[in-house]
Amino acid sequence: MTKITDVHATEILDSRGNPTVQVTLSNKSADATAKVPSGASTGRYEAHELRDNDADRYRGKGVQRAITNVNTTIRQHIVETNPSSQAVFDQTLNELDGTNTKSELGANAILGCSMAYARLTAKTNGEPLHATLGDNNRLPTPYANIINGGDHAGNDLALQEFMITPITAATPVEATKIIAETYHELHDHIAATYGAQHTGVGDEGGFAPPVSDPEEAIELITTAAKQAGHADSVRLAVDAAANEFHDESTNTYRVDGKSLRTDELTDYYTDLINDHPIISLEDPFHDDDFEAFASLLDAVHGQARIVGDDLTVSNPERVETAVDLQSADELLLKVNQIGSVTEAKRAASIAHSAGWDVMVSHRSGETSDPFIIDLAIGIGAKHVKIGAPCRGERTAKYNRLLELAHSD
């Protein structure tokens, strides 16, 4: 890399119409831009997303403070420097921030610079971004959120996401076709069952039919897969996002109109997995209950993977704890949870060393930046969680995956 000549941040909108950070980093030979995603259902241990909290502007969600931090403090420390690697660049920003949560400069400010640096390195070296991010070449299998509940919808489903993944697809091209065909059949099935007014889509492109029973949501999906001719290929994945229906005062979970103890919820999930083609269950308990995760993993071992998201928040230290306690066997990796490319890669490396799978994930507040596809390929992630094949910010990821699959 040649010397960094400029860095400039601007405020743009994410897919929910809320402000987020865009950063452009330059050297003498190239410019590179990155756009930062944002979550709705966020874990309390995530790195700090800096917002303005000015009620008179964007309902308090402006990111002008983060923008200013890039254009002043960060700019003063990185322009005219020539970091020797991504790790050195990210460490410089973390030390400049000086907090464990990136609350001084903002994880959104730091991550925008970190992602832009990776892309600038790729451009300068004349290589694809995924080659800069790692030396792996695996094309991940996509997971698509096609029915929404929880914080992602206005229905009464406690469980937040019902996803599909095509287990028989030989390539991402075939996988995308299977997902899209099943998705369109689901649209028609929902319209025929509940009326066309219930075919609007949520933040991640999934439908939010008027159902409250997870069994009913699952039945809708399996019927659609059968109608699309993909019953043998499509399997289900569920993101419970249990933080959202956990009552801390009683340590119970509100599901299907009932308050369940941890052991009762374990039995509930076990029955759900035994009765349906569910191969992945994400965040089944609240984000401090490593023991409950471990108990469920033991109960369903070999039938479904238990995925840590809010439990691990892409944080290397929390991933190490989950590995030590055998709380999961797959890591959900979101770069904005930890706030830098280097730390996200380190979390993935810990997971892989423990024999876990890794699923790189989008956020509900997304942009058109397909960075996560290259990240998934570079680190050798087995899966990538994109959302439904609908809405431009989601299809941008599918299209990047298709582009790379066709060029392979």
C-alpha positions in Angstrom: 0.0 0.0 0.0 1.1 3.5 -0.8 0.6 6.3 1.7 -2.9 7.2 2.7 -3.7 10.6 1.2 -7.2 11.3 2.3 -10.2 10.0 4.3 -13.7 11.4 4.2 -16.9 10.3 5.8 -20.5 11.3 4.9 -23.9 10.5 6.4 -26.0 8.3 4.2 -29.2 6.3 4.7 -29.5 2.6 5.4 -32.3 0.3 4.3 -34.5 1.3 7.1 -34.2 5.0 6.2 -31.9 5.7 9.2 -28.5 7.5 8.9 -25.3 5.5 8.7 -21.7 6.1 7.9 -20.0 6.0 4.5 -16.2 6.3 4.4 -14.0 6.9 1.4 -10.3 6.2 1.8 -7.7 7.3 -0.8 -4.1 6.9 -1.8 -2.2 8.1 -4.8 -3.5 5.3 -7.0 -7.0 4.5 -5.9 -10.1 5.4 -3.9 -12.3 2.9 -2.0 -15.6 3.4 -0.3 -17.4 1.4 2.4 -20.9 1.7 3.9 -21.6 0.6 7.5 -24.6 -1.6 8.4 -26.7 -1.3 11.5 -28.8 -3.8 13.5 -32.3 -3.6 15.1 -32.1 -6.6 17.3 -28.7 -5.9 18.9 -26.9 -7.6 21.6 -25.9 -5.6 24.7 -22.3 -6.7 24.3 -21.9 -5.3 20.8 -19.4 -2.5 20.1 -21.0 1.0 20.5 -22.7 2.5 17.5 -22.3 6.2 18.0 -25.6 8.2 17.4 -26.2 11.9 17.9 -29.3 11.6 20.2 -30.5 14.9 18.8 -34.3 14.5 18.9 -34.7 17.3 16.3 -32.7 15.5 13.7 -33.5 12.0 12.3 -35.4 11.3 15.6 -32.1 11.2 17.4 -30.5 8.6 15.1 -28.1 11.0 13.2 -24.5 10.0 13.0 -22.9 13.4 12.6 -20.7 12.8 15.7 -19.3 9.7 14.1 -18.8 11.5 10.8 -16.9 14.3 12.5 -14.7 11.8 14.3 -13.6 10.4 11.0 -13.1 13.7 9.3 -11.1 15.2 12.2 -9.6 12.9 14.8 -9.1 9.8 12.6 -8.0 11.9 9.6 -5.3 13.6 11.6 -3.9 10.3 12.7 -4.0 8.3 9.4 -3.4 10.7 6.5 0.2 10.6 5.3 0.7 7.3 7.1 1.4 3.9 5.4 0.2 1.1 7.7 2.0 -2.2 7.0 -1.2 -4.3 7.3 -4.9 -4.4 8.0 -4.1 -5.4 11.6 -1.8 -2.5 12.1 -4.4 -0.1 10.7 -7.2 -1.4 12.8 -5.0 -1.4 15.9 -4.2 2.3 15.3 -7.9 3.2 15.3 -8.6 1.1 18.4 -5.8 2.7 20.3 -7.0 6.1 19.2 -10.4 5.3 20.5 -9.1 4.0 23.8 -12.2 2.1 25.0 -13.2 -1.6 25.0 -16.5 -0.8 23.3 -15.3 1.8 20.7 -17.6 4.3 22.4 -15.3 7.3 22.0 -15.0 7.4 18.3 -17.9 5.1 17.6 -17.8 1.5 16.2 -19.5 2.8 13.1 -16.8 5.4 12.5 -14.0 2.9 13.0 -15.6 0.1 11.0 -16.2 2.4 8.0 -12.5 3.1 7.9 -11.5 -0.5 8.5 -13.7 -1.8 5.7 -12.6 1.0 3.3 -8.9 0.2 4.1 -9.5 -3.5 3.1 -11.1 -2.4 -0.1 -8.4 0.1 -0.8 -5.7 -2.5 -0.3 -7.4 -4.8 -2.7 -7.7 -2.1 -5.4 -4.1 -1.0 -4.9 -2.9 -4.6 -5.2 -5.1 -5.3 -8.2 -6.8 -8.3 -6.5 -10.4 -9.1 -5.6 -11.5 -8.0 -2.1 -11.9 -11.6 -0.9 -8.3 -12.4 -1.7 -7.2 -9.4 0.5 -9.5 -10.6 3.3 -8.1 -14.2 3.3 -6.6 -17.0 1.4 -9.6 -19.2 1.2 -11.7 -19.8 -1.9 -14.9 -21.4 -0.5 -18.1 -20.0 -1.9 -20.6 -20.0 1.0 -24.1 -21.4 1.0 -26.8 -18.7 1.4 -29.4 -18.6 4.2 -32.5 -16.6 3.4 -34.9 -15.1 6.0 -38.3 -15.5 4.3 -40.7 -15.2 7.3 -40.2 -12.5 9.9 -41.3 -12.3 13.5 -40.0 -10.7 16.7 -38.5 -7.3 16.3 -38.5 -7.7 12.5 -42.3 -7.8 12.1 -45.7 -6.6 13.4 -47.1 -10.1 13.9 -47.2 -12.2 17.1 -44.4 -14.6 16.3 -41.9 -14.6 19.2 -39.2 -16.3 17.2 -37.6 -13.7 15.0 -36.5 -15.3 11.7 -37.5 -18.4 9.7 -34.9 -19.1 7.1 -34.4 -21.5 4.3 -31.1 -23.0 2.9 -30.7 -25.4 0.0 -28.6 -28.3 1.2 -28.4 -30.1 -2.2 -27.3 -27.1 -4.3 -23.9 -27.7 -5.9 -23.2 -24.0 -6.5 -24.4 -20.6 -5.2 -26.0 -20.2 -8.6 -28.3 -23.2 -8.0 -28.8 -22.2 -4.4 -30.0 -18.7 -5.3 -32.4 -20.1 -7.8 -33.9 -22.5 -5.3 -34.3 -19.8 -2.7 -35.9 -17.3 -5.2 -38.4 -19.9 -6.5 -39.4 -21.0 -3.0 -39.7 -17.4 -1.9 -42.1 -16.6 -4.8 -44.2 -19.7 -4.1 -44.4 -18.6 -0.4 -45.7 -15.2 -1.6 -48.5 -16.8 -3.5 -49.3 -19.3 -0.7 -49.6 -16.5 1.8 -51.7 -14.4 -0.5 -54.1 -17.4 -1.1 -54.2 -18.2 2.6 -54.4 -14.8 4.3 -55.0 -12.3 1.5 -52.7 -10.2 -0.7 -52.6 -7.5 2.0 -50.3 -9.8 4.1 -47.6 -10.1 1.5 -45.7 -7.0 2.4 -42.1 -7.5 3.3 -40.1 -6.6 6.4 -36.6 -5.2 7.0 -34.8 -8.2 5.5 -37.3 -8.9 2.7 -39.2 -11.7 4.5 -43.0 -11.9 4.8 -44.8 -11.2 8.0 -48.1 -13.2 7.8 -50.7 -12.9 10.6 -49.5 -16.0 12.5 -48.4 -16.4 16.1 -47.5 -20.2 16.1 -44.0 -21.1 14.8 -45.5 -24.4 13.6 -47.8 -22.5 11.3 -44.9 -20.4 9.9 -42.9 -23.6 9.3 -45.9 -25.2 7.6 -46.2 -22.2 5.2 -42.5 -22.6 4.3 -42.5 -26.3 3.8 -45.7 -26.1 1.7 -44.1 -23.4 -0.5 -40.9 -25.5 -0.9 -43.0 -28.5 -2.0 -45.0 -26.4 -4.5 -41.7 -25.0 -5.9 -40.4 -28.6 -6.4 -37.7 -28.2 -3.8 -39.0 -30.1 -0.8 -35.9 -32.5 -0.9 -33.5 -29.6 -1.1 -34.8 -26.9 1.3 -34.1 -27.1 5.0 -35.0 -24.6 7.7 -33.1 -22.4 10.1 -34.5 -20.4 12.9 -33.1 -17.3 14.6 -35.0 -17.2 17.9 -33.4 -13.9 19.1 -34.4 -15.0 22.6 -33.2 -11.7 24.2 -36.3 -10.1 22.8 -38.8 -12.4 24.6 -36.8 -13.1 27.8 -38.1 -11.6 31.0 -35.0 -10.9 33.2 -37.1 -10.4 36.4 -38.4 -14.0 36.3 -35.8 -15.6 34.0 -38.6 -16.9 31.8 -39.4 -16.7 28.1 -42.7 -15.7 26.6 -43.5 -18.0 23.7 -46.8 -19.0 22.2 -48.6 -17.2 25.0 -46.8 -19.1 27.7 -44.0 -18.3 30.1 -41.4 -21.0 29.8 -38.6 -21.8 32.2 -35.2 -22.4 30.6 -35.6 -26.2 30.8 -39.1 -26.0 29.3 -37.8 -23.9 26.5 -35.0 -26.4 25.9 -37.7 -29.1 25.5 -39.7 -26.8 23.2 -36.8 -26.3 20.9 -35.9 -30.0 20.9 -39.4 -31.0 19.9 -39.4 -28.3 17.2 -36.2 -29.7 15.7 -37.4 -33.3 16.0 -40.7 -32.6 14.3 -39.4 -30.3 11.4 -36.5 -30.1 9.0 -34.6 -27.5 11.1 -30.8 -27.8 10.8 -29.8 -24.5 12.5 -31.0 -22.7 15.6 -29.6 -19.3 16.5 -29.7 -17.5 19.9 -32.2 -19.9 21.6 -31.5 -18.3 25.0 -30.5 -14.9 26.4 -27.0 -13.7 25.8 -25.5 -14.6 29.2 -26.8 -18.2 29.5 -23.8 -20.1 28.1 -24.9 -23.1 30.1 -28.4 -23.3 28.5 -26.8 -23.1 25.1 -24.5 -26.0 26.0 -27.4 -28.1 27.3 -29.4 -27.6 24.1 -26.3 -28.3 21.9 -25.9 -31.6 23.7 -29.6 -32.4 23.3 -29.7 -31.8 19.6 -26.2 -32.7 18.6 -26.1 -34.1 15.1 -29.6 -32.9 14.3 -29.1 -29.1 14.2 -26.3 -26.6 14.8 -26.6 -24.1 17.6 -25.5 -20.7 16.5 -24.1 -17.9 18.7 -25.0 -14.4 17.8 -26.0 -12.2 20.7 -24.1 -14.7 22.9 -20.8 -14.1 21.1 -21.3 -10.7 19.3 -18.3 -11.5 17.0 -16.1 -10.7 20.0 -13.0 -12.9 20.2 -13.1 -13.0 24.0 -16.8 -14.1 24.1 -16.2 -16.6 21.3 -13.4 -18.2 23.4 -15.7 -18.4 26.4 -18.4 -20.1 24.3 -15.8 -22.5 22.9 -14.5 -23.4 26.3 -18.1 -24.0 27.6 -19.1 -25.8 24.4 -22.1 -23.5 24.1 -22.4 -23.6 20.3 -21.0 -25.1 17.2 -21.4 -22.2 14.8 -20.5 -18.6 15.0 -22.6 -15.8 13.5 -20.2 -13.2 12.3 -21.3 -9.6 12.0 -18.5 -7.1 11.4 -20.3 -4.2 13.0 -20.8 -6.1 16.2 -17.1 -5.9 16.9 -16.3 -2.8 14.8 -13.2 -3.8 12.8 -12.2 -6.3 10.1 -9.3 -7.6 12.0 -11.3 -8.5 15.2 -14.0 -10.1 13.1 -11.4 -12.3 11.4 -9.9 -13.2 14.7 -13.3 -14.3 16.0 -13.8 -16.5 12.9 -10.3 -18.0 13.3 -11.1 -19.0 17.0 -14.3 -20.6 15.9 -12.7 -22.5 13.0 -9.9 -23.7 15.3 -12.5 -25.1 17.6 -14.2 -27.0 14.8 -17.1 -24.7 14.5 -18.8 -23.5 11.3 -19.0 -19.8 10.6 -21.9 -17.9 9.1 -21.2 -14.4 8.0 -24.3 -12.2 8.4 -26.0 -9.1 7.1 -27.9 -6.7 9.5 -31.5 -5.6 9.4 -30.3 -2.0 8.6 -28.2 -2.7 5.5 -26.7 -0.8 2.6 -25.9 -1.7 -1.0 -22.3 -2.6 0.1 -21.7 -6.4 -0.6 -18.6 -6.5 1.7 -19.9 -9.5 3.7 -19.8 -11.8 0.6 -16.1 -11.2 0.1 -15.5 -11.5 3.8 -17.3 -14.9 3.9 -15.2 -16.2 1.0 -11.9 -14.8 2.3 -12.2 -16.4 5.7 -13.7 -19.7 4.4 -17.1 -19.3 6.0 -19.4 -22.2 5.2 -22.6 -20.1 5.2 -23.7 -16.6 4.6 -26.9 -15.1 5.9 -28.2 -12.6 3.4 -32.0 -12.2 3.8 -34.7 -12.8 1.3 -34.1 -12.4 -2.5 -35.9 -9.1 -2.3 -35.0 -5.4 -1.6 -32.0 -3.9 -3.3 -29.7 -4.0 -0.3 -30.2 -7.8 -0.1 -30.1 -8.6 -3.8 -26.8 -6.7 -4.0 -25.3 -9.5 -1.8 -26.9 -12.3 -3.9 -25.6 -10.6 -7.1 -22.1 -10.3 -5.7 -22.2 -14.0 -4.8 -23.5 -14.9 -8.3 -20.8 -12.7 -9.9 -18.1 -14.5 -8.1 -19.6 -17.9 -8.7 -19.8 -17.3 -12.4 -16.2 -16.1 -12.5 -14.9 -19.1 -10.5 
